[in-house]
Amino acid sequence: MADRGVLALSGPERVAFLQGLVSNDVAKPDRAVWAALLTPQGKYLHDFFVVPDGERLLLECEAGRRDDLYRRLRMYKLRSKVELADVTDQFASFAVIGDGATEAVGLAGEPGTVAAFAGAWPMRTRGWPGWAHACCCPPALRPIWPRGASPIGTGCA
């Protein structure tokens, strides 16, 4: 999905930093969440998916507004022990929609379920990891995949 971008938030305070800024609970390990960044008055600024990836959080956001989200998160960083990077050039985001989409790769189908894939059918990745979360309606996978990896068959990126 070319209209999506990915930011990475790393560092020992990444969860606490984001937890204090967004509208959803990002402290759940191994759970992807849909969250919003709001003004102090509650006005909408951005929404994005937060996907845990080992020692970092990946924020899948609207590509056209990615730079503004990056700027705002940097503004709030202050002395927090976090690093923020735009990793859009390293990842691709796509959707697999339909009944059975989540079960086909071993996800429970419960919204927020996250799994790392390495060669699992149908996500033939030649050993590259990818992350997917189960969205609520309609049933779907929303993988964030390393660019250049071929998630389904050959030649896809």
Residue frames as a rotation matrix with the C-alpha (Angstrom) as fourth column:
MET 1
0.591 0.807 0.000 0.00
0.807 -0.591 0.000 0.00
0.000 0.000 -1.000 0.00
ALA 2
-0.246 -0.787 0.565 1.90
0.792 -0.500 -0.352 3.01
0.559 0.361 0.746 -1.29
ASP 3
0.209 0.406 0.890 -0.12
-0.103 -0.896 0.433 5.40
0.972 -0.182 -0.146 0.86
ARG 4
0.981 0.098 -0.169 1.37
0.143 0.223 0.964 4.02
0.132 -0.970 0.204 4.10
GLY 5
0.172 -0.951 0.255 4.61
-0.466 -0.307 -0.830 4.96
0.868 0.024 -0.496 5.85
VAL 6
0.707 -0.004 -0.708 6.50
0.517 0.687 0.511 3.40
0.484 -0.727 0.487 8.76
LEU 7
0.255 -0.624 0.739 8.27
-0.696 -0.648 -0.307 5.08
0.671 -0.436 -0.600 11.67
ALA 8
0.245 -0.248 -0.937 10.35
0.516 0.852 -0.091 3.15
0.821 -0.461 0.337 14.21
LEU 9
0.486 -0.062 0.872 10.55
-0.685 -0.647 0.336 4.06
0.543 -0.760 -0.357 17.89
SER 10
0.352 -0.465 -0.812 13.34
0.455 0.844 -0.285 2.39
0.818 -0.269 0.509 19.87
GLY 11
-0.487 -0.598 0.636 15.08
-0.360 -0.526 -0.770 2.83
0.796 -0.604 0.041 23.20
PRO 12
-0.858 0.039 -0.512 14.39
0.411 0.651 -0.638 1.74
0.309 -0.758 -0.574 26.77
GLU 13
-0.686 0.620 -0.381 11.56
0.067 -0.467 -0.882 4.27
-0.724 -0.631 0.279 27.28
ARG 14
-0.963 0.252 -0.097 9.78
-0.136 -0.142 0.981 3.68
0.233 0.957 0.171 23.95
VAL 15
-0.371 0.879 -0.300 6.62
0.715 0.477 0.511 2.17
0.592 -0.025 -0.806 25.46
ALA 16
-0.116 0.299 -0.947 6.32
0.870 -0.429 -0.242 4.69
-0.479 -0.852 -0.210 28.32
PHE 17
-0.845 -0.260 -0.467 6.98
0.029 -0.895 0.445 7.58
-0.533 0.363 0.764 25.91
LEU 18
-0.837 0.543 -0.067 4.25
-0.092 -0.020 0.996 6.55
0.539 0.840 0.067 23.48
GLN 19
-0.363 0.714 -0.599 1.87
0.870 0.489 0.056 5.44
0.333 -0.501 -0.799 26.24
GLY 20
-0.324 0.180 -0.929 1.77
0.636 -0.685 -0.355 9.01
-0.700 -0.706 0.107 27.54
LEU 21
-0.805 -0.106 -0.584 1.02
-0.267 -0.814 0.516 10.51
-0.530 0.572 0.626 24.13
VAL 22
-0.818 0.425 -0.388 -1.54
-0.330 0.206 0.921 8.36
0.472 0.881 -0.028 22.33
SER 23
-0.168 0.930 0.326 -5.15
-0.958 -0.232 0.171 7.32
0.235 -0.284 0.930 22.78
ASN 24
0.736 0.438 -0.517 -4.70
-0.363 0.899 0.245 3.56
0.572 0.007 0.820 23.18
ASP 25
0.689 -0.465 0.556 -2.81
-0.468 0.301 0.831 1.19
-0.554 -0.833 -0.011 25.48
VAL 26
0.594 -0.554 -0.584 0.51
-0.577 0.212 -0.788 0.45
0.561 0.805 -0.194 23.77
ALA 27
-0.195 -0.704 0.683 1.94
-0.980 0.162 -0.114 -1.35
-0.030 -0.692 -0.722 26.83
LYS 28
0.700 0.471 0.538 0.41
-0.445 0.876 -0.187 -4.69
-0.559 -0.109 0.822 25.83
PRO 29
-0.424 -0.906 -0.004 3.27
-0.584 0.270 0.765 -6.97
-0.692 0.326 -0.644 24.75
ASP 30
-0.924 -0.068 0.377 2.78
0.211 0.731 0.649 -8.77
-0.320 0.679 -0.661 21.45
ARG 31
0.128 0.986 0.108 -0.33
0.810 -0.041 -0.585 -6.75
-0.572 0.162 -0.804 20.59
ALA 32
-0.817 -0.230 0.529 -0.80
0.518 -0.696 0.497 -4.32
0.254 0.680 0.687 17.74
VAL 33
-0.082 0.807 -0.585 -3.08
0.744 -0.341 -0.575 -1.39
-0.663 -0.482 -0.572 18.48
TRP 34
-0.062 0.189 0.980 -4.71
0.753 -0.636 0.170 1.38
0.655 0.748 -0.103 16.50
ALA 35
-0.041 -0.060 -0.997 -3.94
0.873 -0.487 -0.007 4.65
-0.486 -0.871 0.072 18.24
ALA 36
0.571 0.241 0.785 -4.37
0.607 -0.768 -0.206 8.37
0.553 0.594 -0.584 17.70
LEU 37
-0.623 -0.677 -0.392 -2.20
0.782 -0.553 -0.287 11.34
-0.023 -0.485 0.874 18.55
LEU 38
0.450 0.862 0.233 -4.41
0.806 -0.504 0.309 14.15
0.383 0.049 -0.922 19.81
THR 39
-0.246 -0.423 0.872 -3.85
-0.077 -0.888 -0.453 17.75
0.966 -0.179 0.186 20.90
PRO 40
-0.980 -0.110 -0.168 -4.07
0.159 0.087 -0.983 18.44
0.122 -0.990 -0.068 24.66
GLN 41
-0.531 0.847 -0.032 -7.65
-0.757 -0.491 -0.431 19.59
-0.380 -0.204 0.902 23.95
GLY 42
-0.185 0.438 0.880 -8.48
0.040 0.898 -0.438 16.23
-0.982 -0.046 -0.183 22.32
LYS 43
0.581 0.352 -0.734 -8.40
-0.666 -0.312 -0.678 17.37
-0.467 0.882 0.054 18.68
TYR 44
0.757 -0.222 0.614 -7.38
0.399 0.902 -0.166 14.66
-0.517 0.371 0.771 16.21
LEU 45
0.260 -0.742 -0.619 -3.92
-0.737 -0.566 0.369 14.99
-0.624 0.360 -0.694 14.66
HIS 46
-0.380 -0.471 -0.796 -2.88
-0.844 0.529 0.089 11.50
0.379 0.706 -0.598 13.47
ASP 47
0.635 0.396 0.664 -3.88
-0.621 0.772 0.134 7.87
-0.459 -0.497 0.736 13.66
PHE 48
-0.082 -0.749 -0.658 -1.61
-0.864 0.383 -0.328 4.89
0.497 0.541 -0.678 13.12
PHE 49
0.895 0.220 -0.388 -1.06
-0.048 0.912 0.406 1.25
0.444 -0.345 0.827 13.98
VAL 50
0.150 -0.840 0.521 1.57
-0.988 -0.148 0.045 0.46
0.039 -0.522 -0.852 16.63
VAL 51
0.869 0.084 -0.487 3.21
-0.180 0.971 -0.155 -2.93
0.460 0.222 0.860 16.03
PRO 52
0.601 -0.692 0.400 5.79
-0.529 0.031 0.848 -4.37
-0.600 -0.721 -0.347 18.45
ASP 53
0.828 -0.458 -0.323 9.00
-0.098 0.448 -0.889 -5.50
0.552 0.768 0.326 16.73
GLY 54
0.174 -0.785 -0.595 11.42
0.795 0.469 -0.386 -6.81
0.582 -0.405 0.705 19.34
GLU 55
-0.292 -0.441 -0.849 13.25
0.884 -0.463 -0.064 -3.85
-0.365 -0.769 0.525 20.85
ARG 56
-0.980 0.035 -0.195 11.30
-0.096 -0.945 0.312 -1.26
-0.173 0.324 0.930 18.85
LEU 57
-0.028 0.996 0.084 7.78
0.370 0.088 -0.925 -0.24
-0.928 0.005 -0.371 17.96
LEU 58
-0.880 -0.136 0.455 6.79
0.475 -0.222 0.852 0.20
-0.015 0.965 0.260 14.32
LEU 59
-0.235 0.801 -0.551 4.22
0.053 -0.555 -0.830 2.92
-0.971 -0.224 0.088 13.64
GLU 60
-0.668 0.114 0.735 2.36
0.740 0.209 0.640 2.32
-0.081 0.971 -0.224 10.38
CYS 61
-0.187 0.512 -0.838 0.88
0.260 -0.797 -0.545 5.66
-0.947 -0.320 0.015 9.38
GLU 62
0.832 0.496 0.250 -0.49
0.417 -0.262 -0.870 7.65
-0.366 0.828 -0.425 6.46
ALA 63
0.001 -0.930 0.368 2.47
0.989 0.056 0.138 8.34
-0.149 0.364 0.919 4.14
GLY 64
0.084 0.090 0.992 1.28
0.587 -0.809 0.024 11.81
0.805 0.580 -0.120 3.19
ARG 65
0.739 0.245 0.627 1.26
-0.312 -0.701 0.642 12.92
0.597 -0.670 -0.441 6.85
ARG 66
0.643 -0.536 -0.547 4.28
0.682 0.726 0.090 10.92
0.348 -0.431 0.833 8.04
ASP 67
-0.343 -0.851 0.397 6.62
0.544 -0.525 -0.654 13.92
0.765 -0.008 0.644 8.17
ASP 68
-0.033 0.408 0.912 4.23
-0.550 -0.770 0.324 15.85
0.835 -0.491 0.250 10.42
LEU 69
0.925 0.339 -0.174 3.82
-0.076 0.612 0.787 12.85
0.373 -0.715 0.592 12.76
TYR 70
0.259 -0.924 -0.283 7.61
0.831 0.362 -0.423 12.48
0.493 -0.126 0.861 12.88
ARG 71
-0.414 -0.411 0.812 8.00
0.092 -0.907 -0.412 16.18
0.906 -0.096 0.413 13.69
ARG 72
0.368 0.664 0.651 5.41
-0.620 -0.345 0.704 16.09
0.692 -0.663 0.285 16.46
LEU 73
0.903 -0.083 -0.421 6.85
0.312 0.802 0.510 12.98
0.296 -0.592 0.750 18.10
ARG 74
-0.101 -0.993 0.053 10.35
0.765 -0.112 -0.634 14.54
0.636 -0.024 0.771 18.00
MET 75
-0.170 0.117 0.978 8.92
-0.293 -0.954 0.064 17.66
0.941 -0.276 0.196 19.64
TYR 76
0.739 0.560 0.376 7.64
-0.533 0.145 0.833 15.59
0.412 -0.816 0.405 22.59
LYS 77
0.475 -0.592 -0.651 10.84
0.369 0.805 -0.464 13.54
0.799 -0.020 0.601 22.92
LEU 78
0.760 -0.244 0.602 12.64
-0.564 -0.708 0.426 16.05
0.322 -0.663 -0.675 25.16
ARG 79
-0.210 -0.908 0.363 14.88
-0.976 0.175 -0.128 13.93
0.053 -0.381 -0.923 27.45
SER 80
0.714 0.517 0.472 13.13
-0.531 0.839 -0.116 10.62
-0.456 -0.167 0.874 26.91
LYS 81
-0.418 -0.873 0.251 15.46
-0.531 0.459 0.712 7.73
-0.737 0.165 -0.656 26.14
VAL 82
0.451 0.586 0.674 13.96
0.360 0.571 -0.738 7.01
-0.817 0.575 0.047 22.74
GLU 83
-0.748 -0.587 -0.309 15.12
-0.124 -0.335 0.934 7.17
-0.652 0.737 0.178 19.15
LEU 84
0.425 0.904 0.033 12.76
0.009 0.033 -0.999 7.91
-0.905 0.425 0.006 16.29
ALA 85
-0.736 -0.665 -0.126 13.52
-0.160 -0.010 0.987 6.96
-0.658 0.747 -0.099 12.68
ASP 86
0.379 0.756 -0.533 11.64
-0.788 -0.038 -0.614 7.04
-0.485 0.653 0.581 9.39
VAL 87
-0.586 -0.592 0.553 12.02
-0.281 0.789 0.546 3.48
-0.760 0.164 -0.629 8.07
THR 88
0.479 0.857 -0.190 9.48
-0.435 0.044 -0.899 3.72
-0.763 0.513 0.394 5.24
ASP 89
0.273 -0.440 -0.855 12.19
-0.946 0.038 -0.321 2.90
0.174 0.897 -0.406 2.71
GLN 90
-0.780 -0.612 0.132 12.86
-0.625 0.752 -0.209 -0.39
0.029 -0.246 -0.969 4.57
PHE 91
-0.717 0.581 0.385 9.27
0.210 0.707 -0.676 -1.63
-0.665 -0.403 -0.628 4.87
ALA 92
-0.779 0.612 -0.137 6.21
-0.324 -0.207 0.923 -2.18
0.536 0.764 0.359 2.73
SER 93
-0.689 0.647 0.327 2.69
-0.289 0.169 -0.942 -2.43
-0.665 -0.744 0.070 4.07
PHE 94
-0.724 0.528 -0.444 -0.16
-0.435 0.151 0.888 -4.36
0.536 0.836 0.121 2.50
ALA 95
-0.279 0.729 0.625 -3.50
-0.831 0.143 -0.538 -5.97
-0.481 -0.669 0.566 3.36
VAL 96
-0.890 0.180 -0.420 -4.87
-0.070 0.855 0.514 -9.47
0.451 0.487 -0.748 2.90
ILE 97
-0.561 0.765 0.317 -8.63
-0.795 -0.392 -0.462 -9.32
-0.230 -0.511 0.828 3.39
GLY 98
-0.031 0.705 -0.709 -11.23
-0.685 0.502 0.529 -12.06
0.728 0.502 0.467 3.75
ASP 99
0.771 0.379 0.512 -12.49
-0.632 0.554 0.542 -14.93
-0.078 -0.741 0.667 5.83
GLY 100
0.900 -0.428 0.086 -9.65
0.417 0.901 0.119 -17.21
-0.129 -0.071 0.989 6.85
ALA 101
0.609 -0.708 0.357 -6.93
-0.085 -0.506 -0.858 -14.62
0.788 0.492 -0.369 6.16
THR 102
0.207 -0.543 0.814 -5.67
-0.945 -0.325 0.024 -14.58
0.252 -0.774 -0.581 9.75
GLU 103
0.656 0.108 0.747 -6.11
-0.459 0.843 0.281 -18.29
-0.599 -0.527 0.602 10.40
ALA 104
0.959 -0.273 -0.076 -4.13
0.074 0.502 -0.862 -19.22
0.274 0.821 0.501 7.27
VAL 105
0.089 -0.983 0.161 -0.95
-0.114 -0.171 -0.979 -17.93
0.989 0.068 -0.128 8.91
GLY 106
-0.232 -0.204 -0.951 -1.72
0.714 0.629 -0.309 -19.04
0.661 -0.750 -0.001 12.46
LEU 107
-0.903 0.017 0.430 -3.15
-0.256 -0.825 -0.504 -15.86
0.346 -0.565 0.749 13.97
ALA 108
-0.793 0.600 -0.111 -6.05
0.471 0.487 -0.735 -16.30
-0.387 -0.635 -0.668 16.37
GLY 109
-0.327 0.695 0.641 -8.16
0.708 -0.269 0.653 -13.74
0.626 0.667 -0.404 14.52
GLU 110
0.468 0.421 -0.777 -8.51
0.849 -0.459 0.263 -11.63
-0.246 -0.782 -0.572 17.65
PRO 111
0.805 -0.154 0.573 -7.87
0.186 -0.852 -0.490 -7.95
0.563 0.501 -0.657 16.85
GLY 112
0.669 -0.625 0.401 -4.33
-0.741 -0.599 0.303 -6.97
0.051 -0.500 -0.864 17.72
THR 113
0.775 -0.407 0.483 -2.75
0.193 0.881 0.432 -10.41
-0.602 -0.242 0.761 17.43
VAL 114
0.529 -0.696 -0.486 0.85
-0.846 -0.476 -0.239 -10.08
-0.065 0.537 -0.841 16.23
ALA 115
0.754 -0.363 0.548 3.08
0.242 0.928 0.281 -12.78
-0.610 -0.079 0.788 14.79
ALA 116
-0.006 -0.812 -0.584 6.50
-0.795 -0.350 0.496 -12.87
-0.607 0.467 -0.643 13.17
PHE 117
0.919 0.340 0.198 6.68
-0.131 0.738 -0.661 -14.92
-0.371 0.582 0.723 10.00
ALA 118
-0.130 -0.955 -0.267 9.73
-0.847 -0.033 0.530 -16.70
-0.515 0.295 -0.805 8.63
GLY 119
-0.876 -0.271 -0.399 8.88
-0.472 0.654 0.592 -18.97
0.100 0.706 -0.701 5.76
ALA 120
-0.584 0.726 0.362 5.30
0.138 0.529 -0.837 -19.79
-0.800 -0.439 -0.409 6.88
TRP 121
-0.766 0.404 0.500 2.74
0.581 0.105 0.807 -20.48
0.274 0.909 -0.316 4.16
PRO 122
0.695 -0.059 0.716 1.52
0.717 0.119 -0.687 -18.45
-0.045 0.991 0.125 2.36
MET 123
0.923 -0.375 -0.088 4.05
-0.364 -0.923 0.124 -15.87
-0.128 -0.082 -0.988 3.50
ARG 124
0.669 -0.723 0.170 7.13
0.742 0.662 -0.106 -17.38
-0.036 0.197 0.980 1.79
THR 125
0.977 -0.208 -0.047 9.74
-0.199 -0.969 0.145 -14.93
-0.076 -0.132 -0.988 2.96
ARG 126
0.502 -0.840 -0.206 12.99
0.255 0.371 -0.893 -16.84
0.826 0.396 0.400 2.48
GLY 127
-0.090 -0.548 -0.831 13.77
0.938 0.234 -0.256 -16.29
0.335 -0.803 0.493 6.19
TRP 128
-0.803 -0.156 0.575 12.91
0.042 -0.978 -0.206 -12.59
0.594 -0.141 0.792 6.38
PRO 129
-0.629 0.620 -0.469 10.61
0.704 0.197 -0.682 -11.73
-0.330 -0.759 -0.560 9.28
GLY 130
-0.658 0.533 0.532 7.37
-0.025 -0.721 0.692 -9.85
0.753 0.442 0.487 8.80
TRP 131
-0.912 0.381 -0.151 4.67
0.173 0.024 -0.985 -8.78
-0.372 -0.924 -0.088 11.21
ALA 132
-0.582 0.800 0.147 0.95
0.081 -0.123 0.989 -8.91
0.809 0.588 0.007 10.82
HIS 133
-0.913 0.394 0.105 -1.94
-0.156 -0.099 -0.983 -7.96
-0.376 -0.914 0.152 13.02
ALA 134
-0.577 0.790 0.207 -5.50
0.800 0.495 0.340 -9.10
0.166 0.361 -0.918 12.84
CYS 135
-0.911 0.370 0.184 -7.85
-0.368 -0.929 0.042 -6.21
0.186 -0.029 0.982 12.16
CYS 136
-0.643 0.688 0.336 -11.45
-0.144 0.322 -0.936 -6.42
-0.752 -0.650 -0.108 13.32
CYS 137
0.298 0.873 0.385 -13.71
0.403 0.251 -0.880 -5.83
-0.866 0.417 -0.277 10.31
PRO 138
0.832 0.428 -0.354 -13.47
-0.466 0.884 -0.026 -7.35
0.302 0.187 0.935 7.79
PRO 139
0.740 -0.615 0.271 -11.04
0.193 0.581 0.791 -10.10
-0.644 -0.533 0.548 8.87
ALA 140
0.886 -0.459 0.064 -7.67
-0.098 -0.320 -0.942 -9.05
0.453 0.829 -0.329 7.51
LEU 141
0.323 -0.895 -0.308 -3.93
0.895 0.183 0.406 -9.25
-0.307 -0.407 0.860 7.83
ARG 142
0.984 -0.140 0.108 -2.01
-0.092 -0.927 -0.363 -5.98
0.151 0.348 -0.925 7.75
PRO 143
0.537 -0.839 -0.093 1.61
0.820 0.493 0.291 -7.12
-0.198 -0.232 0.952 7.36
ILE 144
0.804 -0.533 -0.263 4.54
-0.550 -0.835 0.008 -4.73
-0.224 0.139 -0.965 7.52
TRP 145
0.835 -0.406 0.371 7.17
0.475 0.873 -0.114 -6.44
-0.277 0.271 0.922 5.40
PRO 146
-0.052 -0.914 -0.403 10.85
0.106 -0.406 0.908 -5.71
-0.993 0.004 0.118 4.68
ARG 147
0.667 0.232 -0.708 11.08
-0.615 -0.365 -0.699 -4.14
-0.421 0.901 -0.101 1.22
GLY 148
-0.197 -0.726 -0.659 12.60
-0.952 0.301 -0.047 -6.51
0.232 0.618 -0.751 -1.27
ALA 149
-0.801 0.045 0.598 11.26
-0.222 0.904 -0.365 -9.56
-0.557 -0.425 -0.714 0.57
SER 150
-0.654 0.596 -0.466 8.76
-0.497 0.126 0.859 -11.53
0.570 0.793 0.214 -1.44
PRO 151
-0.574 0.415 0.706 5.84
-0.719 0.157 -0.677 -12.23
-0.392 -0.896 0.208 0.91
ILE 152
0.373 0.751 0.545 3.67
-0.231 0.644 -0.729 -14.19
-0.898 0.147 0.414 -1.52
GLY 153
0.868 -0.093 0.488 5.30
0.469 0.476 -0.744 -16.12
-0.163 0.874 0.457 -4.31
THR 154
-0.203 -0.978 -0.038 8.19
0.834 -0.193 0.517 -14.53
-0.513 0.073 0.855 -6.16
GLY 155
-0.567 -0.149 0.810 8.58
0.698 -0.609 0.376 -11.08
0.437 0.779 0.449 -7.56
CYS 156
0.588 0.782 0.207 6.31
0.500 -0.552 0.667 -9.32
0.636 -0.288 -0.715 -5.05
ALA 157
-0.587 -0.790 -0.178 7.76
0.646 -0.325 -0.691 -6.52
0.488 -0.520 0.701 -2.95
